[in-house]
Amino acid sequence: MMCPVCGYDNLPGEEMCASCLQPLTQLDEPQPRDPLSEALMRTEVRELRPQKPITVLPTTSVRDAIRRMVEFSIGAVLVVNESGQLVGIFSERDVLMRVVGLHEQFENLPVSLFMTPNPEGVKDDHSVLFAVHKMDAGDYRHLPVVRDCKPLGVISARDILRFITNHL
């Protein structure tokens, strides 16, 4: 890592220049290369205006959970316990991959049998880039926005696409 002050070629990861003792830690931070990258890095998740979470209890029937998704035109409901803490997410993908065709009489079974337990989430002050990374790494289309284990909202792949489109 080249020192911007004296030009000394330091070893990668050094915190201070071995020659002039200037701090080098700020050089390790990723720098945006274009306006979209900058927007992704600098914008907080709250600025996406996450949808208000539609929640169900673990004991809610699959039928009722699907009805709520249809009623609110959403792709996922958040599953919360009696205290309102996030314990799972039940999505369109769960319906298609875990329920339909695999279980007879599934409509009366509790959503807890088919939900994705302990889902990844982001805080509302995390960067949009952090959220995109989580969605990509986990292959998620919906990501809960949480504070103190309680859901504040949900962001979706559609929200990310809208953000990108607005910043092109």
C-alpha positions, 0 to 999 in steps of 0.5 A: 500500500503506497503512502500518499505522503512519502510514497513509501510502498508499505505492506498491505494492511499496514495501519501506519507508514513504516517510513513517515508514520502517517496513518494508512487506515483510511486507504483501506476503505472502499471508495466509490467509482461512480455515482451509483456506487456512491449512492449505494455506499452512502444511502441508509436503508431507512431512505428506501422507505421500507414497507411496514411489516405485515406480521403473523404469529408462528401458529398462524395457518399457512392459508391465513399467511398466504391470504395476508400476502395476497391482501397486501400484495406483498411477497413475504410476511414476517413471523413474530413471537408474542413479544413482537420479536422476529422469529421467521419469514414466510415468503412466496418462495417458501410457498412454492418450494416447501408447501405446494405439492409437498404437503397435503392439507397444508392450508391448516398447518402452522406457518412455523413449519414452513417459514425460514427461521431466524432470517437475516436482517439489516438495521435502518442505519445500514447502507443500502450496499450492505443490504444488497450484499446480504440479499445477494449472499443469501439469495434473499428477495426480502430482507427484514429491517429490524431494531432490537430484534423487532421488525420495522419494515421489509425491503425487497429486490423491487425496492433495490431495483427502484433505487438503482433505476433512480440513481442511473 
